[in-house]
């Protein structure tokens, strides 16, 4: 059985991979900035919290430092 992913899922994951692969030196990546970049690059309709979780998981797997700088009311809850 083959699992099919929606095209948006692949595009968002690929865009997140590119964002996390950009050299940052010793400066941690802002999760707020990363979510904003993903929105700009993909136009994704996924929730901000979902995009934040995707970025956090991918960053952890790659050893990329993140700053969890989201304010509680900053992202829409949907």
PDB file with SEQRES, HELIX, SHEET and CRYST1 records, atoms N, CA, C and O in Angstrom:
SEQRES   1 A   78  UNK UNK UNK UNK UNK UNK UNK UNK UNK UNK UNK UNK UNK          
SEQRES   2 A   78  UNK UNK UNK UNK UNK UNK UNK UNK UNK UNK UNK UNK UNK          
SEQRES   3 A   78  UNK UNK UNK UNK UNK UNK UNK UNK UNK UNK UNK UNK UNK          
SEQRES   4 A   78  UNK UNK UNK UNK UNK UNK UNK UNK UNK UNK UNK UNK UNK          
SEQRES   5 A   78  UNK UNK UNK UNK UNK UNK UNK UNK UNK UNK UNK UNK UNK          
SEQRES   6 A   78  UNK UNK UNK UNK UNK UNK UNK UNK UNK UNK UNK UNK UNK          
HELIX    1 AA1 UNK A    7  UNK A   21  1                                  15    
HELIX    2 AA2 UNK A   31  UNK A   42  1                                  12    
HELIX    3 AA3 UNK A   48  UNK A   62  1                                  15    
SHEET    1 AA1 2 UNK A  29  UNK A  30  0                                        
SHEET    2 AA1 2 UNK A  66  UNK A  67  1                                        
CRYST1    1.000    1.000    1.000  90.00  90.00  90.00 P 1           1          
ATOM      1  N   UNK A   1       0.838  -1.169   0.000  1.00  0.00           N  
ATOM      2  CA  UNK A   1       0.000   0.000   0.000  1.00  0.00           C  
ATOM      3  C   UNK A   1       0.891   1.244   0.000  1.00  0.00           C  
ATOM      4  O   UNK A   1       1.863   1.324   0.751  1.00  0.00           O  
ATOM      5  N   UNK A   2       0.558   2.173  -0.820  1.00  0.00           N  
ATOM      6  CA  UNK A   2       1.343   3.389  -0.946  1.00  0.00           C  
ATOM      7  C   UNK A   2       0.578   4.553  -0.321  1.00  0.00           C  
ATOM      8  O   UNK A   2      -0.610   4.743  -0.583  1.00  0.00           O  
ATOM      9  N   UNK A   3       1.270   5.322   0.501  1.00  0.00           N  
ATOM     10  CA  UNK A   3       0.651   6.484   1.138  1.00  0.00           C  
ATOM     11  C   UNK A   3       0.860   7.688   0.242  1.00  0.00           C  
ATOM     12  O   UNK A   3       1.979   7.971  -0.187  1.00  0.00           O  
ATOM     13  N   UNK A   4      -0.214   8.387  -0.033  1.00  0.00           N  
ATOM     14  CA  UNK A   4      -0.140   9.585  -0.864  1.00  0.00           C  
ATOM     15  C   UNK A   4      -0.227  10.817   0.030  1.00  0.00           C  
ATOM     16  O   UNK A   4      -1.082  10.889   0.913  1.00  0.00           O  
ATOM     17  N   UNK A   5       0.646  11.773  -0.195  1.00  0.00           N  
ATOM     18  CA  UNK A   5       0.620  13.027   0.536  1.00  0.00           C  
ATOM     19  C   UNK A   5       0.073  14.113  -0.367  1.00  0.00           C  
ATOM     20  O   UNK A   5       0.289  14.107  -1.579  1.00  0.00           O  
ATOM     21  N   UNK A   6      -0.629  15.029   0.236  1.00  0.00           N  
ATOM     22  CA  UNK A   6      -1.113  16.178  -0.527  1.00  0.00           C  
ATOM     23  C   UNK A   6       0.091  16.966  -1.026  1.00  0.00           C  
ATOM     24  O   UNK A   6       1.100  17.044  -0.326  1.00  0.00           O  
ATOM     25  N   UNK A   7       0.009  17.556  -2.223  1.00  0.00           N  
ATOM     26  CA  UNK A   7       1.142  18.327  -2.752  1.00  0.00           C  
ATOM     27  C   UNK A   7       1.592  19.421  -1.791  1.00  0.00           C  
ATOM     28  O   UNK A   7       2.787  19.697  -1.680  1.00  0.00           O  
ATOM     29  N   UNK A   8       0.638  20.051  -1.092  1.00  0.00           N  
ATOM     30  CA  UNK A   8       1.006  21.112  -0.167  1.00  0.00           C  
ATOM     31  C   UNK A   8       1.910  20.586   0.942  1.00  0.00           C  
ATOM     32  O   UNK A   8       2.841  21.273   1.362  1.00  0.00           O  
ATOM     33  N   UNK A   9       1.642  19.377   1.417  1.00  0.00           N  
ATOM     34  CA  UNK A   9       2.455  18.795   2.485  1.00  0.00           C  
ATOM     35  C   UNK A   9       3.910  18.708   2.058  1.00  0.00           C  
ATOM     36  O   UNK A   9       4.809  19.067   2.819  1.00  0.00           O  
ATOM     37  N   UNK A  10       4.141  18.237   0.852  1.00  0.00           N  
ATOM     38  CA  UNK A  10       5.507  18.107   0.338  1.00  0.00           C  
ATOM     39  C   UNK A  10       6.146  19.476   0.159  1.00  0.00           C  
ATOM     40  O   UNK A  10       7.313  19.668   0.502  1.00  0.00           O  
ATOM     41  N   UNK A  11       5.387  20.432  -0.379  1.00  0.00           N  
ATOM     42  CA  UNK A  11       5.930  21.763  -0.600  1.00  0.00           C  
ATOM     43  C   UNK A  11       6.304  22.442   0.707  1.00  0.00           C  
ATOM     44  O   UNK A  11       7.350  23.085   0.795  1.00  0.00           O  
ATOM     45  N   UNK A  12       5.457  22.305   1.724  1.00  0.00           N  
ATOM     46  CA  UNK A  12       5.729  22.931   3.015  1.00  0.00           C  
ATOM     47  C   UNK A  12       6.946  22.283   3.661  1.00  0.00           C  
ATOM     48  O   UNK A  12       7.818  22.982   4.176  1.00  0.00           O  
ATOM     49  N   UNK A  13       7.012  20.966   3.641  1.00  0.00           N  
ATOM     50  CA  UNK A  13       8.157  20.271   4.230  1.00  0.00           C  
ATOM     51  C   UNK A  13       9.447  20.627   3.492  1.00  0.00           C  
ATOM     52  O   UNK A  13      10.481  20.843   4.124  1.00  0.00           O  
ATOM     53  N   UNK A  14       9.394  20.690   2.178  1.00  0.00           N  
ATOM     54  CA  UNK A  14      10.583  21.045   1.396  1.00  0.00           C  
ATOM     55  C   UNK A  14      11.009  22.484   1.679  1.00  0.00           C  
ATOM     56  O   UNK A  14      12.199  22.768   1.806  1.00  0.00           O  
ATOM     57  N   UNK A  15      10.038  23.386   1.778  1.00  0.00           N  
ATOM     58  CA  UNK A  15      10.355  24.784   2.084  1.00  0.00           C  
ATOM     59  C   UNK A  15      10.942  24.909   3.488  1.00  0.00           C  
ATOM     60  O   UNK A  15      11.889  25.666   3.702  1.00  0.00           O  
ATOM     61  N   UNK A  16      10.382  24.171   4.442  1.00  0.00           N  
ATOM     62  CA  UNK A  16      10.915  24.187   5.810  1.00  0.00           C  
ATOM     63  C   UNK A  16      12.344  23.652   5.816  1.00  0.00           C  
ATOM     64  O   UNK A  16      13.207  24.183   6.515  1.00  0.00           O  
ATOM     65  N   UNK A  17      12.589  22.613   5.044  1.00  0.00           N  
ATOM     66  CA  UNK A  17      13.934  22.048   4.946  1.00  0.00           C  
ATOM     67  C   UNK A  17      14.915  23.087   4.413  1.00  0.00           C  
ATOM     68  O   UNK A  17      16.028  23.217   4.924  1.00  0.00           O  
ATOM     69  N   UNK A  18      14.501  23.826   3.384  1.00  0.00           N  
ATOM     70  CA  UNK A  18      15.381  24.859   2.821  1.00  0.00           C  
ATOM     71  C   UNK A  18      15.654  25.970   3.842  1.00  0.00           C  
ATOM     72  O   UNK A  18      16.784  26.443   3.962  1.00  0.00           O  
ATOM     73  N   UNK A  19      14.617  26.381   4.571  1.00  0.00           N  
ATOM     74  CA  UNK A  19      14.791  27.430   5.583  1.00  0.00           C  
ATOM     75  C   UNK A  19      15.765  26.972   6.664  1.00  0.00           C  
ATOM     76  O   UNK A  19      16.641  27.729   7.081  1.00  0.00           O  
ATOM     77  N   UNK A  20      15.607  25.736   7.111  1.00  0.00           N  
ATOM     78  CA  UNK A  20      16.474  25.215   8.171  1.00  0.00           C  
ATOM     79  C   UNK A  20      17.890  24.941   7.676  1.00  0.00           C  
ATOM     80  O   UNK A  20      18.824  24.884   8.476  1.00  0.00           O  
ATOM     81  N   UNK A  21      18.059  24.772   6.367  1.00  0.00           N  
ATOM     82  CA  UNK A  21      19.380  24.482   5.801  1.00  0.00           C  
ATOM     83  C   UNK A  21      20.201  25.735   5.543  1.00  0.00           C  
ATOM     84  O   UNK A  21      21.411  25.649   5.334  1.00  0.00           O  
ATOM     85  N   UNK A  22      19.554  26.905   5.554  1.00  0.00           N  
ATOM     86  CA  UNK A  22      20.282  28.147   5.309  1.00  0.00           C  
ATOM     87  C   UNK A  22      21.261  28.390   6.457  1.00  0.00           C  
ATOM     88  O   UNK A  22      20.906  28.234   7.625  1.00  0.00           O  
ATOM     89  N   UNK A  23      22.498  28.774   6.117  1.00  0.00           N  
ATOM     90  CA  UNK A  23      23.483  28.995   7.177  1.00  0.00           C  
ATOM     91  C   UNK A  23      23.079  30.159   8.080  1.00  0.00           C  
ATOM     92  O   UNK A  23      22.698  31.230   7.605  1.00  0.00           O  
ATOM     93  N   UNK A  24      23.170  29.929   9.387  1.00  0.00           N  
ATOM     94  CA  UNK A  24      22.821  30.956  10.354  1.00  0.00           C  
ATOM     95  C   UNK A  24      23.963  31.224  11.329  1.00  0.00           C  
ATOM     96  O   UNK A  24      23.858  32.097  12.191  1.00  0.00           O  
ATOM     97  N   UNK A  25      25.030  30.486  11.193  1.00  0.00           N  
ATOM     98  CA  UNK A  25      26.135  30.626  12.137  1.00  0.00           C  
ATOM     99  C   UNK A  25      25.704  30.189  13.519  1.00  0.00           C  
ATOM    100  O   UNK A  25      25.081  29.138  13.669  1.00  0.00           O  
ATOM    101  N   UNK A  26      26.020  30.969  14.521  1.00  0.00           N  
ATOM    102  CA  UNK A  26      25.676  30.643  15.907  1.00  0.00           C  
ATOM    103  C   UNK A  26      24.336  31.241  16.325  1.00  0.00           C  
ATOM    104  O   UNK A  26      23.908  31.056  17.464  1.00  0.00           O  
ATOM    105  N   UNK A  27      23.674  31.949  15.428  1.00  0.00           N  
ATOM    106  CA  UNK A  27      22.417  32.625  15.766  1.00  0.00           C  
ATOM    107  C   UNK A  27      21.253  31.651  15.640  1.00  0.00           C  
ATOM    108  O   UNK A  27      21.065  31.053  14.581  1.00  0.00           O  
ATOM    109  N   UNK A  28      20.459  31.481  16.712  1.00  0.00           N  
ATOM    110  CA  UNK A  28      19.289  30.598  16.613  1.00  0.00           C  
ATOM    111  C   UNK A  28      18.225  31.205  15.698  1.00  0.00           C  
ATOM    112  O   UNK A  28      18.117  32.425  15.576  1.00  0.00           O  
ATOM    113  N   UNK A  29      17.458  30.353  15.072  1.00  0.00           N  
ATOM    114  CA  UNK A  29      16.395  30.768  14.160  1.00  0.00           C  
ATOM    115  C   UNK A  29      15.140  31.095  14.952  1.00  0.00           C  
ATOM    116  O   UNK A  29      14.739  30.335  15.834  1.00  0.00           O  
ATOM    117  N   UNK A  30      14.528  32.218  14.640  1.00  0.00           N  
ATOM    118  CA  UNK A  30      13.263  32.604  15.261  1.00  0.00           C  
ATOM    119  C   UNK A  30      12.143  31.766  14.658  1.00  0.00           C  
ATOM    120  O   UNK A  30      11.988  31.728  13.437  1.00  0.00           O  
ATOM    121  N   UNK A  31      11.357  31.091  15.504  1.00  0.00           N  
ATOM    122  CA  UNK A  31      10.251  30.280  15.000  1.00  0.00           C  
ATOM    123  C   UNK A  31       9.193  31.177  14.355  1.00  0.00           C  
ATOM    124  O   UNK A  31       8.549  30.774  13.386  1.00  0.00           O  
ATOM    125  N   UNK A  32       9.011  32.379  14.880  1.00  0.00           N  
ATOM    126  CA  UNK A  32       8.051  33.318  14.296  1.00  0.00           C  
ATOM    127  C   UNK A  32       8.477  33.700  12.884  1.00  0.00           C  
ATOM    128  O   UNK A  32       7.653  33.747  11.971  1.00  0.00           O  
ATOM    129  N   UNK A  33       9.759  33.970  12.711  1.00  0.00           N  
ATOM    130  CA  UNK A  33      10.289  34.311  11.391  1.00  0.00           C  
ATOM    131  C   UNK A  33      10.167  33.122  10.436  1.00  0.00           C  
ATOM    132  O   UNK A  33       9.819  33.292   9.268  1.00  0.00           O  
ATOM    133  N   UNK A  34      10.452  31.931  10.932  1.00  0.00           N  
ATOM    134  CA  UNK A  34      10.372  30.734  10.094  1.00  0.00           C  
ATOM    135  C   UNK A  34       8.939  30.478   9.627  1.00  0.00           C  
ATOM    136  O   UNK A  34       8.725  30.130   8.466  1.00  0.00           O  
ATOM    137  N   UNK A  35       7.958  30.646  10.513  1.00  0.00           N  
ATOM    138  CA  UNK A  35       6.550  30.470  10.124  1.00  0.00           C  
ATOM    139  C   UNK A  35       6.175  31.505   9.071  1.00  0.00           C  
ATOM    140  O   UNK A  35       5.502  31.184   8.091  1.00  0.00           O  
ATOM    141  N   UNK A  36       6.604  32.736   9.270  1.00  0.00           N  
ATOM    142  CA  UNK A  36       6.318  33.799   8.307  1.00  0.00           C  
ATOM    143  C   UNK A  36       6.938  33.482   6.941  1.00  0.00           C  
ATOM    144  O   UNK A  36       6.295  33.670   5.909  1.00  0.00           O  
ATOM    145  N   UNK A  37       8.177  33.005   6.938  1.00  0.00           N  
ATOM    146  CA  UNK A  37       8.834  32.631   5.679  1.00  0.00           C  
ATOM    147  C   UNK A  37       8.095  31.488   4.983  1.00  0.00           C  
ATOM    148  O   UNK A  37       7.926  31.504   3.764  1.00  0.00           O  
ATOM    149  N   UNK A  38       7.654  30.496   5.762  1.00  0.00           N  
ATOM    150  CA  UNK A  38       6.899  29.385   5.171  1.00  0.00           C  
ATOM    151  C   UNK A  38       5.614  29.877   4.523  1.00  0.00           C  
ATOM    152  O   UNK A  38       5.251  29.431   3.435  1.00  0.00           O  
ATOM    153  N   UNK A  39       4.930  30.791   5.190  1.00  0.00           N  
ATOM    154  CA  UNK A  39       3.695  31.354   4.622  1.00  0.00           C  
ATOM    155  C   UNK A  39       3.993  32.066   3.303  1.00  0.00           C  
ATOM    156  O   UNK A  39       3.269  31.895   2.322  1.00  0.00           O  
ATOM    157  N   UNK A  40       5.065  32.867   3.286  1.00  0.00           N  
ATOM    158  CA  UNK A  40       5.427  33.610   2.081  1.00  0.00           C  
ATOM    159  C   UNK A  40       5.799  32.676   0.934  1.00  0.00           C  
ATOM    160  O   UNK A  40       5.399  32.900  -0.208  1.00  0.00           O  
ATOM    161  N   UNK A  41       6.559  31.636   1.238  1.00  0.00           N  
ATOM    162  CA  UNK A  41       7.062  30.737   0.196  1.00  0.00           C  
ATOM    163  C   UNK A  41       6.017  29.759  -0.321  1.00  0.00           C  
ATOM    164  O   UNK A  41       6.050  29.377  -1.491  1.00  0.00           O  
ATOM    165  N   UNK A  42       5.086  29.350   0.545  1.00  0.00           N  
ATOM    166  CA  UNK A  42       4.162  28.280   0.154  1.00  0.00           C  
ATOM    167  C   UNK A  42       2.707  28.702   0.079  1.00  0.00           C  
ATOM    168  O   UNK A  42       1.917  28.060  -0.613  1.00  0.00           O  
ATOM    169  N   UNK A  43       2.332  29.770   0.777  1.00  0.00           N  
ATOM    170  CA  UNK A  43       0.922  30.149   0.834  1.00  0.00           C  
ATOM    171  C   UNK A  43       0.082  29.107   1.555  1.00  0.00           C  
ATOM    172  O   UNK A  43      -1.127  29.021   1.335  1.00  0.00           O  
ATOM    173  N   UNK A  44       0.703  28.327   2.402  1.00  0.00           N  
ATOM    174  CA  UNK A  44       0.036  27.220   3.084  1.00  0.00           C  
ATOM    175  C   UNK A  44      -1.154  27.695   3.901  1.00  0.00           C  
ATOM    176  O   UNK A  44      -1.133  28.773   4.495  1.00  0.00           O  
ATOM    177  N   UNK A  45      -2.193  26.868   3.919  1.00  0.00           N  
ATOM    178  CA  UNK A  45      -3.382  27.137   4.722  1.00  0.00           C  
ATOM    179  C   UNK A  45      -3.309  26.407   6.063  1.00  0.00           C  
ATOM    180  O   UNK A  45      -4.262  26.455   6.841  1.00  0.00           O  
ATOM    181  N   UNK A  46      -2.200  25.738   6.342  1.00  0.00           N  
ATOM    182  CA  UNK A  46      -2.040  25.044   7.624  1.00  0.00           C  
ATOM    183  C   UNK A  46      -1.985  26.075   8.745  1.00  0.00           C  
ATOM    184  O   UNK A  46      -1.570  27.215   8.533  1.00  0.00           O  
ATOM    185  N   UNK A  47      -2.404  25.669   9.931  1.00  0.00           N  
ATOM    186  CA  UNK A  47      -2.417  26.597  11.065  1.00  0.00           C  
ATOM    187  C   UNK A  47      -0.986  26.983  11.439  1.00  0.00           C  
ATOM    188  O   UNK A  47      -0.033  26.254  11.166  1.00  0.00           O  
ATOM    189  N   UNK A  48      -0.868  28.135  12.062  1.00  0.00           N  
ATOM    190  CA  UNK A  48       0.441  28.597  12.504  1.00  0.00           C  
ATOM    191  C   UNK A  48       1.045  27.629  13.514  1.00  0.00           C  
ATOM    192  O   UNK A  48       2.248  27.366  13.488  1.00  0.00           O  
ATOM    193  N   UNK A  49       0.213  27.104  14.399  1.00  0.00           N  
ATOM    194  CA  UNK A  49       0.700  26.141  15.397  1.00  0.00           C  
ATOM    195  C   UNK A  49       1.225  24.876  14.719  1.00  0.00           C  
ATOM    196  O   UNK A  49       2.225  24.305  15.156  1.00  0.00           O  
ATOM    197  N   UNK A  50       0.553  24.441  13.657  1.00  0.00           N  
ATOM    198  CA  UNK A  50       0.998  23.257  12.922  1.00  0.00           C  
ATOM    199  C   UNK A  50       2.342  23.524  12.241  1.00  0.00           C  
ATOM    200  O   UNK A  50       3.236  22.679  12.272  1.00  0.00           O  
ATOM    201  N   UNK A  51       2.477  24.690  11.632  1.00  0.00           N  
ATOM    202  CA  UNK A  51       3.747  25.042  10.992  1.00  0.00           C  
ATOM    203  C   UNK A  51       4.862  25.156  12.031  1.00  0.00           C  
ATOM    204  O   UNK A  51       5.990  24.728  11.787  1.00  0.00           O  
ATOM    205  N   UNK A  52       4.542  25.733  13.189  1.00  0.00           N  
ATOM    206  CA  UNK A  52       5.532  25.840  14.261  1.00  0.00           C  
ATOM    207  C   UNK A  52       5.988  24.453  14.710  1.00  0.00           C  
ATOM    208  O   UNK A  52       7.179  24.226  14.918  1.00  0.00           O  
ATOM    209  N   UNK A  53       5.047  23.536  14.857  1.00  0.00           N  
ATOM    210  CA  UNK A  53       5.392  22.171  15.276  1.00  0.00           C  
ATOM    211  C   UNK A  53       6.266  21.486  14.227  1.00  0.00           C  
ATOM    212  O   UNK A  53       7.229  20.800  14.572  1.00  0.00           O  
ATOM    213  N   UNK A  54       5.934  21.672  12.950  1.00  0.00           N  
ATOM    214  CA  UNK A  54       6.732  21.089  11.870  1.00  0.00           C  
ATOM    215  C   UNK A  54       8.165  21.616  11.923  1.00  0.00           C  
ATOM    216  O   UNK A  54       9.121  20.846  11.840  1.00  0.00           O  
ATOM    217  N   UNK A  55       8.304  22.924  12.060  1.00  0.00           N  
ATOM    218  CA  UNK A  55       9.628  23.538  12.118  1.00  0.00           C  
ATOM    219  C   UNK A  55      10.404  23.029  13.328  1.00  0.00           C  
ATOM    220  O   UNK A  55      11.587  22.706  13.220  1.00  0.00           O  
ATOM    221  N   UNK A  56       9.740  22.956  14.476  1.00  0.00           N  
ATOM    222  CA  UNK A  56      10.412  22.503  15.700  1.00  0.00           C  
ATOM    223  C   UNK A  56      10.899  21.062  15.566  1.00  0.00           C  
ATOM    224  O   UNK A  56      12.018  20.746  15.971  1.00  0.00           O  
ATOM    225  N   UNK A  57      10.070  20.191  15.003  1.00  0.00           N  
ATOM    226  CA  UNK A  57      10.467  18.784  14.832  1.00  0.00           C  
ATOM    227  C   UNK A  57      11.633  18.653  13.860  1.00  0.00           C  
ATOM    228  O   UNK A  57      12.585  17.914  14.111  1.00  0.00           O  
ATOM    229  N   UNK A  58      11.547  19.381  12.747  1.00  0.00           N  
ATOM    230  CA  UNK A  58      12.609  19.299  11.751  1.00  0.00           C  
ATOM    231  C   UNK A  58      13.907  19.899  12.293  1.00  0.00           C  
ATOM    232  O   UNK A  58      14.989  19.375  12.031  1.00  0.00           O  
ATOM    233  N   UNK A  59      13.803  20.991  13.043  1.00  0.00           N  
ATOM    234  CA  UNK A  59      14.992  21.625  13.617  1.00  0.00           C  
ATOM    235  C   UNK A  59      15.653  20.702  14.635  1.00  0.00           C  
ATOM    236  O   UNK A  59      16.879  20.594  14.676  1.00  0.00           O  
ATOM    237  N   UNK A  60      14.845  20.042  15.452  1.00  0.00           N  
ATOM    238  CA  UNK A  60      15.396  19.120  16.450  1.00  0.00           C  
ATOM    239  C   UNK A  60      16.141  17.975  15.777  1.00  0.00           C  
ATOM    240  O   UNK A  60      17.207  17.568  16.240  1.00  0.00           O  
ATOM    241  N   UNK A  61      15.587  17.457  14.695  1.00  0.00           N  
ATOM    242  CA  UNK A  61      16.226  16.351  13.981  1.00  0.00           C  
ATOM    243  C   UNK A  61      17.546  16.778  13.344  1.00  0.00           C  
ATOM    244  O   UNK A  61      18.442  15.954  13.155  1.00  0.00           O  
ATOM    245  N   UNK A  62      17.666  18.060  13.014  1.00  0.00           N  
ATOM    246  CA  UNK A  62      18.876  18.566  12.355  1.00  0.00           C  
ATOM    247  C   UNK A  62      19.852  19.231  13.326  1.00  0.00           C  
ATOM    248  O   UNK A  62      20.956  19.610  12.935  1.00  0.00           O  
ATOM    249  N   UNK A  63      19.450  19.373  14.578  1.00  0.00           N  
ATOM    250  CA  UNK A  63      20.307  20.044  15.554  1.00  0.00           C  
ATOM    251  C   UNK A  63      20.372  21.544  15.358  1.00  0.00           C  
ATOM    252  O   UNK A  63      21.361  22.175  15.731  1.00  0.00           O  
ATOM    253  N   UNK A  64      19.330  22.128  14.778  1.00  0.00           N  
ATOM    254  CA  UNK A  64      19.275  23.570  14.546  1.00  0.00           C  
ATOM    255  C   UNK A  64      18.627  24.237  15.759  1.00  0.00           C  
ATOM    256  O   UNK A  64      17.552  23.832  16.202  1.00  0.00           O  
ATOM    257  N   UNK A  65      19.288  25.257  16.286  1.00  0.00           N  
ATOM    258  CA  UNK A  65      18.759  25.974  17.450  1.00  0.00           C  
ATOM    259  C   UNK A  65      17.615  26.894  17.037  1.00  0.00           C  
ATOM    260  O   UNK A  65      17.701  27.599  16.032  1.00  0.00           O  
ATOM    261  N   UNK A  66      16.540  26.876  17.828  1.00  0.00           N  
ATOM    262  CA  UNK A  66      15.377  27.730  17.592  1.00  0.00           C  
ATOM    263  C   UNK A  66      15.137  28.630  18.791  1.00  0.00           C  
ATOM    264  O   UNK A  66      15.456  28.278  19.926  1.00  0.00           O  
ATOM    265  N   UNK A  67      14.574  29.786  18.521  1.00  0.00           N  
ATOM    266  CA  UNK A  67      14.061  30.654  19.573  1.00  0.00           C  
ATOM    267  C   UNK A  67      12.547  30.562  19.477  1.00  0.00           C  
ATOM    268  O   UNK A  67      11.955  30.952  18.470  1.00  0.00           O  
ATOM    269  N   UNK A  68      11.925  30.043  20.530  1.00  0.00           N  
ATOM    270  CA  UNK A  68      10.467  29.916  20.555  1.00  0.00           C  
ATOM    271  C   UNK A  68       9.906  31.256  21.027  1.00  0.00           C  
ATOM    272  O   UNK A  68       9.571  31.422  22.200  1.00  0.00           O  
ATOM    273  N   UNK A  69       9.808  32.206  20.099  1.00  0.00           N  
ATOM    274  CA  UNK A  69       9.491  33.591  20.432  1.00  0.00           C  
ATOM    275  C   UNK A  69       8.053  33.997  20.125  1.00  0.00           C  
ATOM    276  O   UNK A  69       7.745  35.187  20.063  1.00  0.00           O  
ATOM    277  N   UNK A  70       7.191  33.039  19.937  1.00  0.00           N  
ATOM    278  CA  UNK A  70       5.792  33.352  19.641  1.00  0.00           C  
ATOM    279  C   UNK A  70       5.105  33.855  20.901  1.00  0.00           C  
ATOM    280  O   UNK A  70       5.245  33.273  21.977  1.00  0.00           O  
ATOM    281  N   UNK A  71       4.366  34.938  20.752  1.00  0.00           N  
ATOM    282  CA  UNK A  71       3.553  35.436  21.852  1.00  0.00           C  
ATOM    283  C   UNK A  71       2.258  34.632  21.867  1.00  0.00           C  
ATOM    284  O   UNK A  71       1.800  34.203  20.808  1.00  0.00           O  
ATOM    285  N   UNK A  72       1.655  34.415  23.032  1.00  0.00           N  
ATOM    286  CA  UNK A  72       0.460  33.560  23.118  1.00  0.00           C  
ATOM    287  C   UNK A  72      -0.668  33.957  22.170  1.00  0.00           C  
ATOM    288  O   UNK A  72      -1.384  33.086  21.675  1.00  0.00           O  
ATOM    289  N   UNK A  73      -0.841  35.237  21.909  1.00  0.00           N  
ATOM    290  CA  UNK A  73      -1.946  35.675  21.057  1.00  0.00           C  
ATOM    291  C   UNK A  73      -1.499  36.040  19.642  1.00  0.00           C  
ATOM    292  O   UNK A  73      -2.277  36.608  18.876  1.00  0.00           O  
ATOM    293  N   UNK A  74      -0.263  35.721  19.292  1.00  0.00           N  
ATOM    294  CA  UNK A  74       0.289  36.152  18.011  1.00  0.00           C  
ATOM    295  C   UNK A  74      -0.284  35.397  16.820  1.00  0.00           C  
ATOM    296  O   UNK A  74      -0.589  36.003  15.793  1.00  0.00           O  
ATOM    297  N   UNK A  75      -0.432  34.088  16.944  1.00  0.00           N  
ATOM    298  CA  UNK A  75      -0.912  33.284  15.837  1.00  0.00           C  
ATOM    299  C   UNK A  75      -2.383  32.982  16.015  1.00  0.00           C  
ATOM    300  O   UNK A  75      -2.873  32.845  17.136  1.00  0.00           O  
ATOM    301  N   UNK A  76      -3.067  32.881  14.921  1.00  0.00           N  
ATOM    302  CA  UNK A  76      -4.486  32.523  14.961  1.00  0.00           C  
ATOM    303  C   UNK A  76      -4.643  31.094  15.484  1.00  0.00           C  
ATOM    304  O   UNK A  76      -3.810  30.239  15.183  1.00  0.00           O  
ATOM    305  N   UNK A  77      -5.693  30.820  16.260  1.00  0.00           N  
ATOM    306  CA  UNK A  77      -5.852  29.493  16.862  1.00  0.00           C  
ATOM    307  C   UNK A  77      -6.335  28.411  15.913  1.00  0.00           C  
ATOM    308  O   UNK A  77      -6.326  27.237  16.282  1.00  0.00           O  
ATOM    309  N   UNK A  78      -6.743  28.750  14.741  1.00  0.00           N  
ATOM    310  CA  UNK A  78      -7.262  27.712  13.852  1.00  0.00           C  
ATOM    311  C   UNK A  78      -6.137  27.077  13.168  1.00  0.00           C  
ATOM    312  O   UNK A  78      -6.338  26.167  12.363  1.00  0.00           O  
TER     313      UNK A  78                                                      
END                                                                             
